[in-house]
Amino acid sequence: MPEHLSNEQLIHAANEFGTPLYVYQAEKIKEQYQKLAKAFSILDTKFFYASKALTNINILRYIKEIGGNVDCSSINEVKLALHAGFEPQKILYTSNGIAFSEIEEAVTAGVHINIDSLSNLEKFGKKYGHSYPVGIRIRPNIMAGGNLKISTGHDTSKFGIPVSQLDKIEEVVKATGLFIRTLHIHTGSDIKDPEVFVKGIEVLFELIPHFPELEVIDLGGGFKVPYKPGEKETDVELLAKKIKETFDNHPMAGYPEKTGTGKKFQLWFEPGKFLVSACGYLLAQVTVIKDTGPIVFAAVDSGLNHLVRPMMYDAYHHIENISNPAGEPKVYTVTGNICETDTFAADRSLPEIREGDYLAFYNAGAYGFEMASNYNSRFKPAEVMIKNNQALLIRKRDEFDDLLNNQVEITGFIN
Ligand SMILES: *Cc1c(COP(=O)(O)O)cnc(C)c1O
């Protein structure tokens, strides 16, 4: 299995389907999934793919084919997962800030639910009492993740119920008879250090005595993937060993067969990036080379409307000039064509870029297409999946009518 799609495969896809184009390599998703599954086979673990990273229905079906479950961030993602054929027990809805009516819909659908506010927990308890097992998202007050914008577990984050409000959680549980099956944390994205997960577990372990019906410890997602050449992803084997150790060393969580005491908790994860980041490429064609003296700009037929991560998170995306890989290296600032500063890369050394060349942006699978918009009334890109060396269109490029779709053209009101 190739580590990456070859330049030839990418150029072939760009020629066949046009640019800008998202291309996903199915086998790479499988490789990442199996890496996790193998590493964590030493524990009773389930993986729920955080589908907000990439929700194309064919990607969801592929995740299903390779044995994954799905984590959802909205009721529509729950509906997409059902549409993709996942059984309700393979779907998890980790909500935040949502109306209670969405939680009711999730109950009707029969999926797992993690609740992240005292307010919704209380409403849930009043309506369902002990009849529907539920999870609580805890804010562990830990700072972790690649940068503040993608950190979610610290003590000013909106996510989860602060661990310091345990007494209030207990009050609600006691008053309503809630069945608390899961404790959940998700502390952020791009976390390389296994100790962060260990710290999170330790916070949750403190809570175990307070929830006698607990069955699941859900540690969320956030595994790091390499964006820059030479970077390393989270060592999931080491992580699995450390987590097992942490479980084994805890008097109430140690696996019964090992300690003779304790309870066998199931471990859940919600990997997004780890599964789909590296499988994806955004292919764009160079439209203009503009030599301004100190800076040579290379503009492409895409922009922050298609891949917002560089502008939104200062994210680094590796770029290859797949049309001229052996060209002489020069320094470029690669931008898009949007009326807004949309720098993909500043002062980046790349093989000589000529107008018409194709550039490939790596690691575009996670939070790439998914965050795309029609800003500047540009079309969203097409998406292609390559599986068994066969490239298939999995989303058509927008057309002009898509820009007018859902707009109501009023007559007799505006002349
Ligand atoms: C976004 C999210 C994830 C996935 O995060 P990655 O960094 O993509 O692994 C997992 N769980 C929850 C609750 C999330 O919001």
The ligand as an SDF file (V2000), in Angstrom:
LIG
                    3D

 15 15  0  0  0  0  0  0  0  0999 V2000
  -14.0330   17.2590   16.9820 C   0  0  0  0  0  0  0  0  0  0  0  0
  -14.2470   16.2170   17.9950 C   0  0  0  0  0  0  0  0  0  0  0  0
  -13.5200   15.0230   17.9540 C   0  0  0  0  0  0  0  0  0  0  0  0
  -12.4400   14.7420   16.9300 C   0  0  0  0  0  0  0  0  0  0  0  0
  -11.2950   15.4950   17.1070 O   0  0  0  0  0  0  0  0  0  0  0  0
  -10.0060   15.1730   16.1810 P   0  0  0  0  0  0  0  0  0  0  0  0
   -9.0000   16.1600   16.6080 O   0  0  0  0  0  0  0  0  0  0  0  0
  -10.4150   15.3590   14.7660 O   0  0  0  0  0  0  0  0  0  0  0  0
   -9.6120   13.7740   16.4740 O   0  0  0  0  0  0  0  0  0  0  0  0
  -13.8200   14.0450   18.8850 C   0  0  0  0  0  0  0  0  0  0  0  0
  -14.7720   14.2380   19.8300 N   0  0  0  0  0  0  0  0  0  0  0  0
  -15.4860   15.3840   19.9000 C   0  0  0  0  0  0  0  0  0  0  0  0
  -16.5210   15.5090   20.9410 C   0  0  0  0  0  0  0  0  0  0  0  0
  -15.2430   16.4060   18.9950 C   0  0  0  0  0  0  0  0  0  0  0  0
  -15.9450   17.5390   19.0860 O   0  0  0  0  0  0  0  0  0  0  0  0
  1  2  1  0
  2  3  1  0
  2 14  2  0
  3  4  1  0
  3 10  2  0
  4  5  1  0
  5  6  1  0
  6  7  2  0
  6  8  1  0
  6  9  1  0
 10 11  1  0
 11 12  2  0
 12 13  1  0
 12 14  1  0
 14 15  1  0
M  END
$$$$
